[in-house]
Amino acid sequence: MVNYIGKIVLFGGLALALPAAGQEKLAEDPTKVVTRIGAQYSDELTISGSLAFGPATKINARVSESGQWSLGGSYLFSFGIVNIAAGKNEFDNGSVQTRYSIGSFVPLSALGLKTGTWQVFTAFGYGYTEGNVASFDLDLSEYVLVPISSNSGYLGLFAIKPLNERLTFMTVGLGTKGSDDYSGYSVGAGLSYHLTERDTVSAFATYVDNTFGEEEKLTIGYRREF
């Protein structure tokens, strides 16, 4: 478990605390750089993984049975981790969303804020989204797909709390606002259980509501660290 109470460095004139040597991050920590592979199931099977190159760089990928996918990379700085990604989502109403984003997770404790037994991360970034939105056509009396593209920013929080040596609670909330009336939000919560130091199973419920549509999921997952 990392509390970001190690040595102090300066970044842009701001004092930031780095983890002390030898401290191990939780598997749920979004700033952890490690090689891992996992499988998740909600309404379909999804395979995901990360390949680490040293202590600061990794490549991330995800693909599902229906062809939804994401691909990107991460780099760990002293203040937090920066992620770059591209991906495609499909919603139940037929809307298709392709997105490109760059964002960061920054632990609040690294900024000197006390969060007690919680590990809290602020998430923020920029994204470009394009695709088709399902819209009801009064003349045709049916739903049609309308092309849309938007530049947007997002802001939110991700928090984890170890309940005991094996069980961890997780929760997240994000809001998005962009051009061309694009907006949305997502919330989620779940639990993970550490079978071993490298093997973790989890259950996570999410709700997404944005201009492209709504999506509710309960995802059961397993991941292995190497």
Secondary structure by P-SEA (a helix, b strand, c coil): ccccccbbbbcccbbbbccccccccccccccccccccccccccbbbbbbbbbcccccccccccccccccccccccccccbbbbbbccccccccbbbbbbcccccccccccccccccccbbbbbbbcbbbbbbbbbbbccccbbbbbbbbbcccccbbbbbbbccccbbbbbbbbbbbbcccccccccccccccccccccccbbbbbbbbcccbbbbbbcccccccc
